Amino acid sequence: MILKDKKVTLQGRDGLIDIERNSYGIPEIKAQTHRDASLALGWVHVNDRQMQMMLTRVILEGRAAEKLSGDKALVEADKYIRSLDLFPDIEEQIKHLEPEVAECAAAYADGVNLYLGTAGTVLEFKLLGYRPEPWRLQDTMMLAKSFSYFGLTDVQGNMEKLILQMIQNGIDERRIKELFPYITEDIDVELLKKVKLAPPLVPEAVKWLSYIPRFTGSNNWVISSEHSKSGKPILCGDPHLEVNRLPSIWHEVIIRLPSNTFKGFALPGTPSIVVGRNDYIAFSPTYTFMDMIDFRIEECKGGMYRRGNRWIPFELREETIKIKGKNSEKIVFYHNEHGILEGNPYEDGYYLVRSWSAQKGCGAWELNVIHNVMKSKSVREAMKHYRNLDAASFNFLIADRSGNIGYQMTGRLFARPKGVSGLIPLPGWERKYDSRGFVPKTSLPNLYNPKEGIIVTANQDLNYLGKATPINLAMAPYRAERILQLLKRKKKIDVDYMKEIHYDLYSIQAEKLMRIIIPLLPNENKNAQILKEWDFVYRADSIAPTVFENIYRAILLKVFGDYGLGREVVNYLLDETSMFNDYFGNFDNIIFNKKSSWFKNGTREDVLKMAVDEGLKAKAVPYGRTRKIYFKNLLFGDKVPSFFGLDFGPVELPGNRATVTQGQIFRSGGRLTTFSPSCRIIADMSDTRLLTNTTGGNCDRPFTRWYKNNMEGWLKGEYKLLI
């Protein structure tokens, strides 16, 4: 039994469950209880997203080489996943699920297995010779916890390693602290230069790890009743994830119970809506950039680490990597009280030990929270639940039908000693640097009904809204500034105006940088003239944004390449990683500072003039021509001829790093990736409806009409109305 056009009826524990697709291809579930709705959601998810769910699971288990292929890249991906040890106490965490949550999560697994037992395995897995095992509650918990690490915590960790590499390559302390102003501690340059950095990831493995949903920058905003034409709050959200994939990361669903209706987006493998609304509240997240990772330096000798005059053996963890069609490989990892060693302690020297604040004691609350928020009836109630979310650090905005709005940051933050930023690895043998547990949840940034009546989060620094300092590396505030600017232009705002904001392409970054660049432009230069007349809007048919991007890149290469990291490094960071894309605000602050030490002995204008002249020489074409991408099948993209219809495109991805419609394009492990609004919601709390759009389609089977049916609406700015 497969969900196509006709209604499917399942027998639940509490009555009959009806499932049918609406005109948009969105499954609508009608059940008597939340437990039965969870069973149906599991059934629907594996009906629509079996490939995504099972592929993600085997990768997170570190069993991809065993189940899918003996390919070397998969072996390396398995080794990397095992090294992280993301789920050391998952069985213990199950005991901490609230009874109703445990019941619903178990029912979700039952729904998945009910489908697998009747409909069987999708064609893609048959071709790989893989038959999925039954789904377990542990699998759901594993997926829920892991989403917070990939694309979030791991990017922070990589940036901290880059800071270490910068120090090792001779960037002086003054320039380091200017670039990263949250660094407050003294930098022990001599010690840091001794650290041996192990590669964080074998590049080929990145291609497979990319199947795990990766979160990055996002937008959300909410206005109070006084700013709304309807007289009730309006909440908007658009999580920015990797969009150049089919199917979409998100699965759209409607769940109707006798007492409440839930509408919005769920992550296949998990039993709750994460972005959306019920009859009483609406909710949407952005990523916080909370620093949830710490590194310590350990002096190693003969398989041991030093504490004073004592040498202590590491705790050993041996893993066996089974490889399809080949002999298994054994690999050993080394642990101590500070975390997991990145290196071989039998090769004498100094190595990093990595610690993730959510490593242990997290997992249950991810399921508890998203379940309880989904049922909440007020902003206060939802904020109380969100405060308990440990492993995932997000900025959640909430609005309710009573007219309240609120914001709550989530995540588990190390309580670091005074003067410790978390950005510089410190000696593990110095107890004064050890974490003091975790920051109280009540200290995290939050807001309830602010007098301004507007809350905007777009990955900017929000430390000022709390008692703690969770963010030491934030995205630039440009998107947040632009959204706030647009919201303040109108006295009474409606949903149509919110749609305009969602698709806005104006760049405040370009506006601010052009104040510096314009005086440096030559008078008789075609590209310079085009740039002088630019309105800072990234239109696809405009040449001006391309000219600006050429100059901006030349500035980064000149200032941070020629005068610091080297051009090869900067080119790599720009083209092959998300680091500049995530933290470009830090680099912009240097450009804005006339007296920056990064300009060495020259004036800022002298340095930038050379970069401007270089950038003007680069080829300038309409911006859209530089943005052509394909939306590719999750598993078989680039592997089968285009006439099979597995891919979609070419598409001109709109926007850039600093526009509300963020559009970032770079490569990761040789694979093109993008970050852009993966779904959008608009909830006017004057009624119970929800406006949405998203990429791709709800179904991962390529030859159904629900595989990519949302693409045109997403590109054109058309929204579905969910009632």
C-alpha positions as CSV (number, residue, x, y, z in Angstrom):
1,M,0.0,0.0,0.0
2,I,1.5,3.3,-1.2
3,L,0.1,6.8,-0.8
4,K,-0.8,8.1,-4.3
5,D,-4.0,9.9,-5.2
6,K,-6.5,7.9,-3.2
7,K,-7.0,8.0,0.5
8,V,-5.2,5.4,2.7
9,T,-6.8,4.2,5.9
10,L,-4.7,2.6,8.7
11,Q,-5.8,1.0,11.9
12,G,-4.3,2.9,14.8
13,R,-4.4,2.0,18.5
14,D,-7.1,4.5,19.1
15,G,-9.2,4.3,16.0
16,L,-9.0,4.6,12.2
17,I,-6.4,6.9,10.6
18,D,-7.1,8.6,7.3
19,I,-4.2,9.8,5.1
20,E,-4.6,11.6,1.7
21,R,-2.8,14.1,-0.4
22,N,-4.2,17.5,-1.0
23,S,-3.9,19.4,-4.3
24,Y,-0.3,20.4,-3.4
25,G,0.7,16.8,-2.8
26,I,1.0,17.4,0.9
27,P,-0.1,14.4,3.0
28,E,-3.0,15.3,5.4
29,I,-3.3,13.0,8.4
30,K,-6.5,12.7,10.3
31,A,-6.3,10.8,13.6
32,Q,-8.0,10.7,17.0
33,T,-4.9,10.9,19.2
34,H,-1.3,12.2,19.0
35,R,0.0,8.7,19.3
36,D,-1.9,7.5,16.2
37,A,-0.9,10.7,14.4
38,S,2.7,9.8,15.1
39,L,2.2,6.3,13.7
40,A,0.8,7.8,10.6
41,L,3.6,10.4,10.3
42,G,6.2,7.6,10.4
43,W,4.2,5.7,7.7
44,V,4.0,8.9,5.6
45,H,7.7,9.8,6.0
46,V,9.0,6.4,4.9
47,N,6.4,6.4,2.0
48,D,7.7,9.7,0.8
49,R,11.3,9.8,2.0
50,Q,12.6,6.2,2.5
51,M,15.8,6.9,0.6
52,Q,16.6,10.1,2.7
53,M,15.7,8.5,6.0
54,M,17.6,5.3,5.6
55,L,20.6,6.8,3.9
56,T,21.0,9.4,6.7
57,R,20.7,6.6,9.3
58,V,23.4,4.4,7.9
59,I,25.8,7.3,7.5
60,L,25.1,8.5,11.1
61,E,25.7,5.0,12.3
62,G,29.1,4.9,10.5
63,R,27.9,1.8,8.6
64,A,27.6,3.2,5.1
65,A,30.6,1.1,3.8
66,E,29.0,-2.0,5.3
67,K,25.5,-1.4,3.9
68,L,25.9,0.5,0.7
69,S,29.3,0.1,-0.9
70,G,32.9,-0.6,-0.1
71,D,33.9,2.6,-1.8
72,K,37.0,4.3,-0.1
73,A,35.1,7.5,0.4
74,L,32.4,5.7,2.4
75,V,35.0,4.0,4.5
76,E,36.5,7.4,5.3
77,A,33.1,8.9,6.0
78,D,32.4,6.0,8.5
79,K,35.8,6.6,10.2
80,Y,35.0,10.3,10.6
81,I,31.5,9.6,12.0
82,R,32.8,7.0,14.4
83,S,35.5,9.5,15.6
84,L,32.9,12.0,16.7
85,D,31.2,9.6,19.0
86,L,28.0,11.6,18.8
87,F,25.7,9.1,20.7
88,P,27.7,7.6,23.6
89,D,24.7,7.3,25.9
90,I,21.7,7.0,23.6
91,E,20.3,4.0,25.5
92,E,20.4,5.9,28.7
93,Q,18.8,8.9,27.1
94,I,15.8,6.9,26.1
95,K,15.0,6.5,29.8
96,H,14.6,10.3,30.0
97,L,11.9,10.6,27.4
98,E,8.6,11.8,28.9
99,P,6.0,9.0,28.9
100,E,3.8,10.6,26.1
101,V,6.9,11.4,24.0
102,A,8.2,7.9,24.3
103,E,4.8,6.5,23.4
104,C,4.6,8.8,20.3
105,A,8.2,8.1,19.2
106,A,7.6,4.4,19.5
107,A,4.4,4.7,17.5
108,Y,6.4,6.7,14.8
109,A,8.8,3.7,14.5
110,D,5.8,1.4,14.3
111,G,4.5,3.4,11.4
112,V,7.8,3.3,9.6
113,N,8.0,-0.5,10.0
114,L,4.4,-1.0,9.1
115,Y,5.1,0.6,5.7
116,L,8.4,-1.3,5.2
117,G,6.6,-4.6,6.0
118,T,4.0,-4.0,3.3
119,A,5.5,-1.8,0.6
120,G,9.1,-2.9,0.8
121,T,12.3,-1.3,-0.5
122,V,12.6,1.6,-3.0
123,L,14.3,1.0,-6.3
124,E,17.5,3.0,-5.4
125,F,18.3,0.7,-2.5
126,K,17.5,-2.4,-4.6
127,L,20.2,-1.3,-7.1
128,L,22.7,-0.9,-4.2
129,G,21.7,-4.3,-2.8
130,Y,20.6,-2.7,0.5
131,R,17.5,-3.8,2.5
132,P,16.7,-1.3,5.3
133,E,16.5,-2.8,8.8
134,P,13.4,-2.0,10.9
135,W,13.3,1.5,12.3
136,R,14.0,2.0,16.1
137,L,13.2,4.7,18.6
138,Q,17.0,5.0,18.9
139,D,17.2,6.0,15.2
140,T,14.8,8.8,15.7
141,M,16.7,10.1,18.7
142,M,20.0,9.8,16.8
143,L,18.7,11.9,13.9
144,A,17.2,14.5,16.2
145,K,20.5,15.0,18.0
146,S,22.8,14.9,15.0
147,F,21.1,17.7,13.1
148,S,22.6,20.2,15.6
149,Y,26.1,19.1,15.0
150,F,26.5,19.1,11.2
151,G,26.8,22.5,9.6
152,L,26.6,24.1,13.0
153,T,29.0,22.9,15.6
154,D,31.4,21.4,13.1
155,V,31.8,24.8,11.3
156,Q,32.6,26.5,14.5
157,G,35.2,23.9,15.3
158,N,36.8,24.3,11.9
159,M,37.0,28.0,12.3
160,E,38.7,27.6,15.6
161,K,41.2,25.4,13.9
162,L,41.7,28.0,11.2
163,I,42.5,30.6,13.9
164,L,45.1,28.1,15.3
165,Q,46.6,27.7,11.8
166,M,46.7,31.5,11.3
167,I,48.8,31.7,14.5
168,Q,51.0,28.9,13.5
169,N,51.6,30.7,10.1
170,G,52.8,33.9,11.7
171,I,49.7,36.1,12.0
172,D,50.5,38.2,15.1
173,E,48.4,38.4,18.2
174,R,47.3,42.0,17.4
175,R,45.8,41.1,14.1
176,I,44.2,37.9,15.4
177,K,42.4,39.7,18.2
178,E,41.3,42.5,15.8
179,L,39.8,39.9,13.5
180,F,38.2,37.9,16.3
181,P,37.4,40.5,19.0
182,Y,35.8,38.0,21.4
183,I,39.3,36.6,22.1
184,T,40.2,38.0,25.5
185,E,42.8,35.6,26.8
186,D,46.5,35.9,26.2
187,I,47.7,33.8,23.3
188,D,50.5,31.4,24.1
189,V,52.0,31.5,20.6
190,E,54.9,29.2,21.4
191,L,52.6,26.5,22.7
192,L,50.2,26.8,19.9
193,K,52.9,26.5,17.3
194,K,53.8,23.0,18.8
195,V,50.3,21.6,18.1
196,K,50.0,19.0,15.4
197,L,46.8,19.4,13.5
198,A,45.2,16.2,12.2
199,P,43.0,16.7,9.1
200,P,39.5,17.1,10.3
201,L,38.1,15.2,7.4
202,V,39.2,13.3,4.4
203,P,37.9,15.5,1.5
204,E,36.3,12.6,-0.4
205,A,34.2,11.8,2.6
206,V,32.5,15.1,2.5
207,K,30.5,14.0,-0.5
208,W,28.8,11.4,1.6
209,L,28.5,13.4,4.8
210,S,26.6,16.0,2.7
211,Y,23.6,13.7,2.7
212,I,23.1,14.7,6.4
213,P,21.0,17.9,6.5
214,R,23.3,20.8,7.2
215,F,22.0,24.0,8.8
216,T,23.5,27.4,8.4
217,G,22.2,31.0,8.3
218,S,18.4,31.6,8.4
219,N,15.9,34.4,8.9
220,N,12.9,34.8,11.2
221,W,10.9,37.7,12.3
222,V,7.7,38.5,14.1
223,I,5.6,41.6,14.6
224,S,3.1,42.4,17.3
225,S,-0.6,43.2,16.9
226,E,0.0,47.0,16.8
227,H,2.1,46.7,13.6
228,S,-0.2,44.2,11.9
229,K,-3.1,45.1,9.5
230,S,-5.0,42.1,10.8
231,G,-4.7,43.2,14.4
232,K,-2.8,40.0,15.4
233,P,0.9,39.1,15.3
234,I,2.5,37.8,12.1
235,L,5.4,35.4,12.2
236,C,7.7,34.7,9.3
237,G,10.6,32.2,8.9
238,D,12.9,30.8,6.2
239,P,15.6,28.4,7.4
240,H,18.6,28.5,5.1
241,L,19.9,25.0,4.3
242,E,21.5,23.2,1.3
243,V,18.9,23.6,-1.4
244,N,20.5,22.1,-4.5
245,R,19.2,18.6,-3.7
246,L,16.1,16.6,-4.5
247,P,14.1,15.9,-2.6
248,S,14.1,18.8,-0.3
249,I,15.4,18.4,3.2
250,W,12.0,19.2,4.6
251,H,8.8,17.2,4.4
252,E,5.6,19.2,4.5
253,V,2.6,17.7,6.3
254,I,-0.8,18.6,7.9
255,I,-2.0,16.7,11.0
256,R,-5.6,17.0,12.1
257,L,-6.7,15.9,15.6
258,P,-10.1,16.6,17.2
259,S,-8.6,19.3,19.4
260,N,-5.8,20.8,17.3
261,T,-4.3,21.0,13.8
262,F,-0.6,21.1,13.0
263,K,0.8,22.4,9.7
264,G,4.3,22.9,8.5
265,F,7.6,21.1,8.0
266,A,9.1,18.1,9.6
267,L,12.5,16.4,9.2
268,P,12.0,12.8,8.0
269,G,13.0,10.4,10.7
270,T,11.6,12.6,13.5
271,P,8.0,12.7,14.7
272,S,7.2,16.4,15.0
273,I,6.8,19.6,13.0
274,V,9.8,21.9,13.5
275,V,8.8,24.9,11.4
276,G,5.1,25.8,11.3
277,R,2.1,26.3,13.5
278,N,-0.9,24.8,15.3
279,D,-4.2,26.4,16.0
280,Y,-2.8,28.5,18.8
281,I,0.9,29.3,18.1
282,A,3.4,29.6,15.2
283,F,7.1,29.0,15.5
284,S,10.3,29.1,13.4
285,P,14.1,28.7,14.1
286,T,17.3,30.3,13.0
287,Y,20.8,29.1,13.9
288,T,22.5,30.9,16.8
289,F,26.2,30.3,16.1
290,M,26.5,29.3,19.8
291,D,30.0,28.0,20.6
292,M,29.3,24.5,21.7
293,I,32.7,23.1,21.1
294,D,36.0,23.4,23.0
295,F,39.5,22.3,22.2
296,R,42.2,21.5,24.8
297,I,45.9,20.8,24.0
298,E,47.4,17.6,25.4
299,E,51.1,16.7,25.5
300,C,51.3,13.1,24.5
301,K,54.0,10.5,24.9
302,G,53.9,6.7,24.5
303,G,50.1,6.6,24.3
304,M,49.6,8.8,27.4
305,Y,48.9,12.4,28.4
306,R,50.6,14.6,31.0
307,R,49.2,15.8,34.3
308,G,52.0,17.6,36.2
309,N,54.7,15.0,36.5
310,R,52.4,12.1,35.9
311,W,51.6,10.4,32.6
312,I,48.1,8.9,32.3
313,P,47.0,6.4,29.7
314,F,44.1,7.4,27.4
315,E,40.8,5.5,27.5
316,L,40.7,3.4,24.3
317,R,37.6,2.9,22.1
318,E,38.0,0.4,19.3
319,E,35.7,0.5,16.4
320,T,35.3,-2.1,13.5
321,I,34.5,-0.7,10.1
322,K,32.8,-3.4,8.1
323,I,33.3,-3.0,4.4
324,K,31.0,-4.5,1.8
325,G,32.9,-7.1,-0.3
326,K,36.2,-6.4,1.6
327,N,37.9,-7.2,4.8
328,S,37.0,-5.1,7.9
329,E,39.2,-2.4,9.3
330,K,39.8,-1.7,13.0
331,I,40.4,1.8,14.2
332,V,41.2,3.1,17.7
333,F,40.1,6.4,19.2
334,Y,41.6,7.9,22.4
335,H,39.6,9.7,25.1
336,N,40.2,11.6,28.3
337,E,38.2,13.9,30.5
338,H,38.4,16.7,27.9
339,G,37.1,14.7,25.0
340,I,38.4,12.9,21.9
341,L,42.0,13.1,20.8
342,E,42.7,14.3,17.3
343,G,45.9,12.5,16.6
344,N,48.1,9.5,17.6
345,P,49.3,9.7,21.2
346,Y,52.1,7.1,20.4
347,E,53.7,9.8,18.2
348,D,55.1,12.1,20.8
349,G,53.9,15.7,20.6
350,Y,51.0,18.1,21.3
351,Y,47.5,17.4,19.9
352,L,44.0,18.8,20.2
353,V,41.3,17.1,22.2
354,R,37.8,18.0,21.1
355,S,34.8,18.4,23.4
356,W,31.2,19.0,22.3
357,S,28.9,20.3,25.1
358,A,26.1,18.0,23.9
359,Q,28.3,14.9,23.8
360,K,26.7,13.3,26.8
361,G,23.4,13.8,28.7
362,C,21.6,15.1,25.6
363,G,19.2,13.5,23.2
364,A,16.0,13.0,25.1
365,W,15.1,16.6,25.4
366,E,15.3,17.1,21.7
367,L,12.3,14.9,21.3
368,N,10.6,16.1,24.5
369,V,10.8,19.7,23.4
370,I,9.7,19.5,19.8
371,H,6.7,17.3,20.9
372,N,5.7,19.7,23.7
373,V,6.1,22.9,21.6
374,M,4.0,21.3,18.8
375,K,1.1,21.1,21.4
376,S,1.7,24.4,23.1
377,K,-1.0,27.0,23.3
378,S,0.9,30.2,24.2
379,V,4.2,31.9,23.7
380,R,5.1,31.6,27.3
381,E,4.5,27.8,27.3
382,A,6.6,27.3,24.1
383,M,9.4,29.4,25.5
384,K,9.5,27.3,28.7
385,H,9.8,24.2,26.6
386,Y,12.4,25.6,24.2
387,R,14.6,26.5,27.1
388,N,15.1,22.8,27.7
389,L,16.5,22.1,24.3
390,D,20.1,21.0,24.8
391,A,21.9,19.6,21.8
392,A,20.5,22.0,19.2
393,S,21.2,25.7,19.5
394,F,18.6,27.8,17.7
395,N,16.9,31.2,17.9
396,F,13.2,30.3,18.1
397,L,10.5,33.0,17.5
398,I,7.0,32.3,18.6
399,A,3.6,34.1,18.2
400,D,0.3,33.2,19.6
401,R,-3.4,34.1,18.8
402,S,-3.7,36.0,22.1
403,G,-1.4,38.6,20.7
404,N,1.9,37.7,22.3
405,I,5.3,37.4,20.7
406,G,8.6,35.9,22.0
407,Y,12.1,34.8,21.4
408,Q,14.1,32.0,23.1
409,M,17.7,30.8,22.4
410,T,18.3,27.1,22.9
411,G,21.4,25.0,23.4
412,R,23.9,23.8,26.0
413,L,26.8,26.3,26.6
414,F,30.0,25.5,28.5
415,A,30.4,27.6,31.6
416,R,33.9,28.8,30.8
417,P,36.2,30.4,33.3
418,K,36.3,34.2,33.3
419,G,38.4,35.5,30.5
420,V,38.2,32.4,28.4
421,S,36.6,33.0,25.0
422,G,36.4,29.4,23.8
423,L,38.1,30.4,20.5
424,I,41.7,29.5,21.5
425,P,42.7,25.9,22.5
426,L,44.2,26.0,26.1
427,P,46.5,23.5,27.8
428,G,44.6,20.5,29.2
429,W,47.0,20.2,32.1
430,E,46.0,23.6,33.5
431,R,42.9,23.0,35.7
432,K,42.1,26.7,35.8
433,Y,40.9,26.5,32.3
434,D,38.5,23.6,32.8
435,S,34.8,24.2,32.2
436,R,32.6,24.8,35.2
437,G,29.7,22.7,33.9
438,F,27.1,24.5,31.8
439,V,25.5,28.0,31.8
440,P,22.0,28.1,33.4
441,K,19.3,28.0,30.8
442,T,17.7,31.1,32.2
443,S,20.9,33.1,31.2
444,L,20.4,32.5,27.5
445,P,19.1,35.4,25.4
446,N,15.3,35.7,25.3
447,L,12.5,38.3,24.8
448,Y,8.8,38.4,25.6
449,N,6.6,41.1,24.2
450,P,9.3,43.8,23.7
451,K,7.9,47.3,23.6
452,E,9.1,47.8,20.0
453,G,6.8,45.0,18.9
454,I,9.3,43.6,16.5
455,I,11.9,40.8,16.9
456,V,14.3,39.8,14.1
457,T,17.0,37.1,14.1
458,A,19.2,36.4,11.2
459,N,22.3,34.8,12.8
460,Q,23.5,38.1,14.2
461,D,25.2,38.6,17.6
462,L,22.3,38.4,20.1
463,N,24.4,38.1,23.3
464,Y,23.0,41.5,24.6
465,L,19.6,39.8,25.1
466,G,21.0,37.4,27.8
467,K,23.3,37.1,30.8
468,A,25.7,34.7,29.1
469,T,28.0,35.1,26.1
470,P,27.0,32.1,23.9
471,I,28.2,33.7,20.6
472,N,31.9,34.5,19.9
473,L,31.6,34.1,16.1
474,A,28.4,35.5,14.5
475,M,27.2,36.2,11.0
476,A,27.2,39.8,10.0
477,P,24.1,41.7,10.9
478,Y,23.2,42.9,7.4
479,R,20.2,40.6,6.8
480,A,18.8,41.5,10.2
481,E,19.3,45.2,9.6
482,R,17.6,45.0,6.2
483,I,14.5,43.1,7.6
484,L,14.2,45.6,10.4
485,Q,14.5,48.4,8.0
486,L,11.7,47.1,5.8
487,L,9.4,46.3,8.7
488,K,9.8,49.9,10.0
489,R,8.8,51.4,6.6
490,K,5.1,50.4,7.0
491,K,2.8,51.3,9.8
492,K,0.4,48.4,9.2
493,I,1.9,45.2,7.7
494,D,0.1,42.4,5.9
495,V,1.1,39.0,4.6
496,D,1.7,40.3,1.0
497,Y,4.3,42.7,2.3
498,M,5.9,39.8,4.2
499,K,6.2,37.9,1.0
500,E,8.1,40.9,-0.5
501,I,10.5,40.9,2.4
502,H,11.1,37.1,2.0
503,Y,12.3,37.8,-1.6
504,D,14.2,41.0,-1.0
505,L,17.5,41.2,-2.8
506,Y,18.9,44.5,-1.4
507,S,22.4,44.3,0.2
508,I,23.2,46.5,3.1
509,Q,26.7,45.0,3.0
510,A,27.2,46.4,-0.6
511,E,25.7,49.7,0.4
512,K,28.2,50.2,3.3
513,L,31.2,48.9,1.4
514,M,30.5,51.0,-1.6
515,R,30.9,54.2,0.6
516,I,34.6,53.1,0.8
517,I,34.9,51.8,-2.8
518,I,33.3,54.7,-4.8
519,P,36.0,57.3,-4.1
520,L,38.6,54.7,-5.3
521,L,36.8,54.1,-8.7
522,P,38.5,55.5,-11.8
523,N,36.5,58.0,-13.9
524,E,36.9,56.4,-17.3
525,N,36.1,52.7,-16.8
526,K,33.0,51.0,-18.0
527,N,32.6,48.7,-15.1
528,A,33.3,51.5,-12.6
529,Q,30.6,53.6,-14.1
530,I,28.1,50.7,-13.9
531,L,29.0,50.2,-10.2
532,K,28.5,53.9,-9.5
533,E,25.0,53.8,-10.7
534,W,24.1,50.6,-8.8
535,D,21.1,50.5,-6.4
536,F,22.6,47.6,-4.4
537,V,20.0,45.1,-5.6
538,Y,21.2,41.7,-6.7
539,R,19.1,41.4,-9.9
540,A,19.8,38.5,-12.1
541,D,20.0,40.7,-15.2
542,S,22.3,43.3,-13.6
543,I,26.0,43.5,-14.3
544,A,26.7,45.7,-11.3
545,P,26.5,43.0,-8.5
546,T,29.0,41.0,-10.5
547,V,31.4,43.9,-10.6
548,F,31.0,44.4,-6.9
549,E,31.6,40.7,-6.2
550,N,34.8,40.8,-8.3
551,I,36.0,43.8,-6.3
552,Y,35.0,42.3,-3.0
553,R,36.9,39.1,-3.7
554,A,39.9,41.1,-4.8
555,I,39.8,43.0,-1.5
556,L,39.7,39.8,0.5
557,L,42.6,38.4,-1.5
558,K,44.7,41.6,-1.1
559,V,44.0,42.3,2.6
560,F,43.9,38.7,4.0
561,G,45.8,36.9,1.3
562,D,48.8,39.2,0.4
563,Y,49.0,40.6,3.9
564,G,48.3,37.5,5.9
565,L,47.1,34.0,5.0
566,G,48.3,33.8,1.4
567,R,46.1,34.0,-1.7
568,E,46.0,30.2,-2.1
569,V,44.5,29.8,1.4
570,V,41.9,32.6,0.9
571,N,40.9,31.2,-2.5
572,Y,40.4,27.8,-0.9
573,L,38.4,29.2,2.0
574,L,36.2,31.2,-0.4
575,D,35.6,28.4,-3.0
576,E,35.8,25.1,-1.0
577,T,34.5,25.9,2.5
578,S,31.7,27.8,4.2
579,M,34.1,29.7,6.6
580,F,34.1,33.0,4.7
581,N,30.4,32.6,3.9
582,D,29.6,32.2,7.6
583,Y,32.0,34.7,9.2
584,F,32.4,37.3,6.5
585,G,31.3,40.0,9.0
586,N,34.6,39.6,10.9
587,F,36.6,40.3,7.7
588,D,34.3,43.2,6.7
589,N,35.0,44.9,10.1
590,I,38.7,45.0,9.2
591,I,37.9,46.6,5.9
592,F,35.8,49.3,7.7
593,N,38.6,50.1,10.1
594,K,40.9,52.7,8.6
595,K,43.6,52.1,11.2
596,S,43.5,48.3,11.0
597,S,46.8,46.5,11.6
598,W,46.0,44.3,8.6
599,F,46.9,47.1,6.3
600,K,50.4,47.1,7.6
601,N,52.4,50.2,6.7
602,G,50.1,51.4,3.9
603,T,46.9,53.3,4.3
604,R,43.6,51.5,3.9
605,E,42.8,53.5,0.7
606,D,46.2,52.6,-0.8
607,V,45.6,48.9,-0.2
608,L,42.0,48.9,-1.3
609,K,42.8,51.0,-4.5
610,M,45.1,48.2,-5.7
611,A,42.3,45.7,-5.0
612,V,39.7,47.8,-6.7
613,D,41.8,48.1,-9.8
614,E,42.4,44.4,-9.8
615,G,38.7,43.6,-9.4
616,L,37.6,45.9,-12.2
617,K,39.8,43.9,-14.6
618,A,37.8,40.7,-14.0
619,K,35.1,39.7,-16.5
620,A,31.7,41.2,-15.6
621,V,28.5,39.5,-16.9
622,P,24.9,39.7,-15.8
623,Y,24.8,38.4,-12.2
624,G,22.4,35.5,-13.0
625,R,24.9,34.0,-15.4
626,T,27.3,33.5,-12.5
627,R,24.6,31.7,-10.4
628,K,23.5,28.8,-12.5
629,I,23.1,25.6,-10.5
630,Y,21.2,22.3,-10.8
631,F,19.0,20.7,-8.1
632,K,20.4,17.2,-8.1
633,N,19.0,13.8,-6.9
634,L,20.2,13.0,-3.4
635,L,21.7,9.7,-4.4
636,F,22.1,9.6,-8.2
637,G,22.7,13.2,-9.1
638,D,25.4,13.3,-11.9
639,K,25.3,9.5,-12.1
640,V,22.6,9.1,-14.7
641,P,21.7,10.9,-18.0
642,S,19.7,14.1,-17.6
643,F,16.8,12.7,-19.7
644,F,15.8,10.5,-16.8
645,G,14.6,13.7,-15.1
646,L,16.2,13.1,-11.7
647,D,17.7,16.7,-11.7
648,F,16.1,20.1,-12.1
649,G,17.7,23.1,-13.8
650,P,19.6,25.0,-14.6
651,V,18.4,27.6,-12.0
652,E,19.8,31.0,-11.4
653,L,20.1,31.0,-7.6
654,P,19.0,34.5,-6.4
655,G,20.6,36.6,-3.7
656,N,24.0,36.5,-2.0
657,R,25.6,36.2,1.4
658,A,24.0,39.4,2.8
659,T,20.6,39.6,1.1
660,V,17.4,38.5,2.9
661,T,17.1,35.9,0.2
662,Q,20.5,34.5,1.0
663,G,22.1,32.7,-1.8
664,Q,25.6,31.2,-1.2
665,I,27.4,28.9,-3.6
666,F,30.7,27.1,-2.9
667,R,32.2,23.7,-3.1
668,S,32.8,21.2,-0.4
669,G,34.9,18.2,-1.0
670,G,34.7,18.8,-4.7
671,R,30.9,18.9,-4.6
672,L,28.9,22.1,-5.3
673,T,26.7,23.1,-2.4
674,T,24.4,26.0,-1.8
675,F,22.7,27.7,1.1
676,S,19.4,29.5,0.5
677,P,15.8,29.6,2.0
678,S,14.9,25.9,2.0
679,C,11.3,26.7,3.1
680,R,9.3,29.7,3.9
681,I,6.4,30.3,6.3
682,I,4.1,33.2,7.0
683,A,1.6,32.9,9.8
684,D,-1.0,35.6,10.5
685,M,-2.3,34.8,14.0
686,S,-5.7,36.3,13.2
687,D,-6.7,32.9,11.8
688,T,-5.3,29.3,11.7
689,R,-4.0,29.3,8.1
690,L,-0.4,29.0,7.1
691,L,1.4,30.3,3.9
692,T,4.3,28.2,2.8
693,N,6.7,27.4,0.0
694,T,9.7,25.1,-0.3
695,T,12.1,23.6,-2.8
696,G,11.7,20.2,-4.5
697,G,8.6,18.1,-3.6
698,N,7.4,16.0,-0.8
699,C,8.3,12.7,-2.4
700,D,11.8,11.3,-3.1
701,R,10.6,8.9,-5.9
702,P,11.7,10.7,-9.1
703,F,8.9,9.5,-11.3
704,T,6.0,10.8,-9.3
705,R,4.5,14.3,-9.8
706,W,5.4,15.2,-6.2
707,Y,9.1,14.9,-6.7
708,K,9.8,18.5,-7.8
709,N,6.3,20.1,-8.0
710,N,7.3,22.9,-5.6
711,M,10.2,24.3,-7.6
712,E,8.4,26.8,-9.8
713,G,6.5,28.3,-6.8
714,W,9.7,28.6,-4.8
715,L,11.4,30.4,-7.7
716,K,8.5,32.7,-8.5
717,G,7.6,33.6,-5.0
718,E,4.3,31.8,-5.0
719,Y,2.9,30.4,-1.7
720,K,0.6,27.5,-0.8
721,L,-2.3,28.3,1.5
722,L,-2.7,25.6,4.1
723,I,-6.1,25.6,5.8
